């Protein structure tokens, strides 16, 4: 026999990628040529390769509704999976947020004579801060091990999760604001403090961790509100006045700049926590 299947065609045949009519020619030739069969065996068994591909397809996790929607919108599959696995997107967390907002709205309507919905404005900024705390770290993140070993910058992972938190918490809080039309723009006074608390918590997370940092920031916010109420017992607390909003905007901008400067610390923090958990 003077003709043999080309080596590239044999490799393509072994991988199941050889197209007709070359496929038919190779099939016929391999039946009669022991030499080509030996070469084919050295580059891989097409049957085994086919079973391996089938196993990979069967074992691959099927994307859920939210994950599939993100992928159709152009989000990379690994990013979509990390977003879909964010704990704050679970029904239990979303239900808790809705319950808190409904309670604060009810309190605002009960005291309709007050110039501002104080309880709603006090609680709304804490929701995204708590959401970030619950979405990053080994304690509550179901994909923490996968995220640590993934070829992704720790800061990028944190930002991906933060976007999911802000979209959920701020979206629900925004809808709740619509239920308070009598307060006008004053019902939006929670937005700048929410951004300030979340960005400050993220900055401190690089050094203090995803539990202690937001806990301290949340405690400082509660202490500030209590001090403001003790200093001035009026229904509009200082953080929700024009001056307080300006301070919140400045804190959010400053914390955002600091967060960019310390972004590399999240890689070291992430690796140290993973090594500690492994031990």
C-alpha positions in Angstrom: 0.0 0.0 0.0 1.6 3.2 -1.2 -0.8 5.7 0.3 -1.5 6.5 3.9 -3.8 8.9 5.7 -2.1 12.2 6.4 -1.0 12.8 10.1 -3.1 15.9 10.4 -6.1 14.0 9.1 -5.5 11.2 11.6 -5.3 13.7 14.4 -8.6 15.3 13.2 -10.1 11.8 12.9 -9.1 10.9 16.5 -10.7 14.2 17.7 -13.9 13.7 15.7 -13.2 16.7 13.6 -12.5 15.2 10.2 -15.3 16.1 7.7 -16.5 14.1 4.7 -15.4 13.0 2.2 -12.0 12.8 3.9 -13.7 11.0 6.8 -15.1 8.3 4.5 -11.8 7.8 2.8 -10.0 7.5 6.2 -12.6 5.0 7.5 -12.1 2.8 4.4 -8.3 3.0 4.6 -8.0 2.2 8.3 -9.9 -1.1 7.9 -7.1 -2.4 5.6 -4.0 -0.5 6.9 -2.4 -1.6 10.2 0.3 1.1 10.0 -2.3 3.9 10.0 -4.2 2.2 12.8 -1.0 2.2 14.9 -0.5 5.9 14.2 -4.1 6.5 15.1 -3.7 4.7 18.4 -0.7 6.9 19.3 -2.7 10.1 18.8 -5.8 8.9 20.6 -8.7 6.6 20.4 -11.7 8.3 18.7 -14.1 6.2 20.7 -12.5 7.2 24.0 -12.3 10.8 22.9 -16.0 10.7 22.1 -16.9 9.3 25.4 -14.8 11.9 27.2 -16.6 14.7 25.3 -19.9 13.2 26.2 -19.0 12.9 29.8 -17.9 16.5 29.8 -21.2 17.6 28.3 -23.2 15.6 30.8 -21.2 16.8 33.9 -21.2 20.4 32.9 -23.6 22.4 35.2 -26.6 23.7 33.5 -27.0 27.5 33.8 -30.0 28.7 35.7 -32.5 31.3 34.4 -30.6 34.3 35.8 -27.3 33.0 34.7 -28.5 32.1 31.2 -30.0 35.6 30.9 -26.7 37.2 31.8 -24.9 35.1 29.3 -27.4 36.1 26.5 -26.7 39.7 27.4 -23.0 39.2 26.7 -21.6 38.5 30.2 -18.8 36.0 30.3 -19.9 32.6 31.5 -17.6 32.5 34.6 -18.7 36.1 35.6 -22.3 35.1 35.1 -21.8 32.1 37.3 -20.2 34.2 40.1 -23.1 36.7 39.9 -25.7 34.0 39.9 -24.2 32.4 43.0 -24.1 35.7 44.9 -25.8 35.0 48.3 -27.8 38.2 48.3 -29.6 37.2 45.2 -31.2 34.3 47.1 -34.9 34.6 47.9 -34.3 34.5 51.6 -32.1 37.6 51.5 -34.3 39.4 49.1 -37.3 38.6 51.2 -35.6 39.9 54.3 -34.8 43.2 52.5 -38.3 43.6 51.3 -39.6 42.9 54.9 -37.3 45.6 56.3 -38.3 48.1 53.7 -42.0 47.4 54.2 -41.7 47.9 57.9 -39.9 51.2 57.5 -42.5 52.4 54.9 -45.3 51.4 57.3 -43.6 53.4 60.1 -43.3 56.4 57.8 -47.0 56.3 56.9 -47.9 55.9 60.6 -46.1 59.2 61.4 -47.2 61.0 58.3 -46.8 64.4 60.0 -43.0 64.0 60.2 -41.0 66.0 57.7 -38.9 63.0 56.7 -39.2 59.2 56.9 -36.5 58.8 59.5 -36.6 55.0 60.0 -36.6 54.4 56.3 -33.6 56.7 55.7 -31.7 55.1 58.6 -32.2 51.5 57.5 -31.9 51.8 53.7 -28.1 52.7 53.7 -27.4 49.6 55.8 -28.8 47.2 53.3 -26.1 47.3 50.6 -23.4 47.4 53.3 -24.8 44.2 54.8 -25.2 42.6 51.4 -21.5 43.1 50.5 -20.6 41.6 53.9 -22.6 38.5 53.1 -21.3 38.1 49.6 -17.5 38.1 50.0 -15.5 35.7 52.1 -15.5 32.0 53.1 -18.3 32.2 55.7 -21.3 32.6 53.5 -20.1 32.5 49.9 -20.9 29.1 48.4 -18.4 29.6 45.5 -15.6 30.9 47.7 -13.1 28.1 46.9 -13.9 28.4 43.2 -13.4 32.1 43.3 -10.1 31.9 45.1 -8.5 29.5 42.6 -10.1 31.2 39.5 -7.7 33.3 37.4 -9.5 36.5 38.5 -8.2 39.6 40.3 -9.5 39.6 43.9 -10.6 43.2 43.4 -12.5 42.3 40.2 -14.3 39.6 42.1 -15.3 42.0 44.8 -16.6 44.5 42.3 -18.6 41.9 40.5 -20.3 40.9 43.8 -20.7 44.6 44.8 -22.5 45.4 41.5 -24.9 42.5 42.2 -25.5 43.8 45.8 -26.1 47.4 44.7 -28.4 46.4 41.9 -30.5 44.4 44.3 -30.5 46.6 47.4 -30.6 49.9 45.7 -33.2 48.7 43.2 -35.5 47.5 46.0 -34.9 50.7 48.0 -35.7 52.8 45.0 -39.0 51.0 44.5 -39.7 51.5 48.2 -39.0 55.3 47.8 -41.9 55.4 45.3 -44.2 54.4 48.1 -43.4 57.6 49.9 -44.5 60.3 47.4 -45.5 62.7 50.1 -41.9 63.3 51.1 -40.7 64.3 47.6 -36.9 64.3 47.1 -36.4 64.0 50.8 -37.2 60.3 50.5 -34.0 59.9 48.4 -31.7 61.1 51.2 -30.7 57.5 51.8 -28.8 57.2 48.5 -25.6 59.1 49.2 -25.2 57.7 52.7 -25.7 54.2 51.2 -22.9 54.8 48.7 -20.7 56.3 51.5 -21.2 53.4 53.9 -20.7 50.7 51.2 -17.5 52.3 49.7 -16.0 52.9 53.2 -16.8 49.3 54.1 -15.1 48.1 51.0 -11.9 50.1 51.7 -11.7 48.7 55.3 -12.4 45.1 54.0 -8.9 44.9 52.5 -7.4 45.3 56.0 -10.1 44.1 58.4 -11.9 41.4 56.5 -15.5 41.2 55.1 -17.2 40.8 58.5 -15.4 43.2 60.8 -15.1 46.1 58.4 -18.9 46.4 57.5 -19.7 45.7 61.2 -17.7 48.7 62.3 -19.0 50.9 59.6 -22.6 49.9 60.3 -22.0 50.5 64.0 -20.5 53.9 63.3 -23.6 54.8 61.2 -26.0 53.8 64.1 -23.9 55.8 66.6 -23.9 58.8 64.3 -27.7 58.7 64.0 -28.1 58.4 67.8 -25.7 61.3 68.4 -27.5 63.4 65.9 -30.8 62.7 67.5 -29.4 63.5 71.0 -28.0 66.8 69.7 -31.1 67.8 67.8 -34.4 66.0 68.5 -36.0 67.3 65.3 -37.4 64.8 62.9 -34.8 65.6 60.2 -31.5 64.3 61.4 -28.2 66.0 60.3 -27.1 63.2 57.9 -30.3 63.8 55.8 -29.9 67.6 55.6 -28.2 69.4 52.7 -24.9 69.6 54.7 -25.1 66.0 55.7 -25.7 65.0 52.1 -22.6 66.9 51.0 -20.5 65.2 53.6 -21.8 61.8 52.5 -20.9 62.6 48.9 -17.4 63.6 49.9 -16.9 60.5 52.0 -18.1 58.3 49.1 -15.7 60.0 46.6 -12.8 59.8 49.0 -13.5 56.1 49.8 -13.8 55.4 46.1 -10.4 56.8 45.4 -8.8 54.9 48.4 -10.5 51.7 47.2 -8.7 52.1 43.8 -5.4 52.7 45.5 -5.7 49.6 47.8 -7.2 47.3 45.1 -4.1 45.0 45.0 -4.5 44.2 48.7 -7.6 42.1 48.0 -5.4 39.5 46.2 -3.2 39.1 49.2 -6.1 39.1 51.6 -7.9 36.5 49.5 -4.8 34.2 49.3 -4.1 34.5 53.0 -7.7 33.6 54.0 -7.7 30.7 51.6 -4.4 29.3 53.0 -5.7 29.7 56.5 -9.0 27.9 55.7 -7.0 25.1 54.0 -4.9 24.6 57.1 
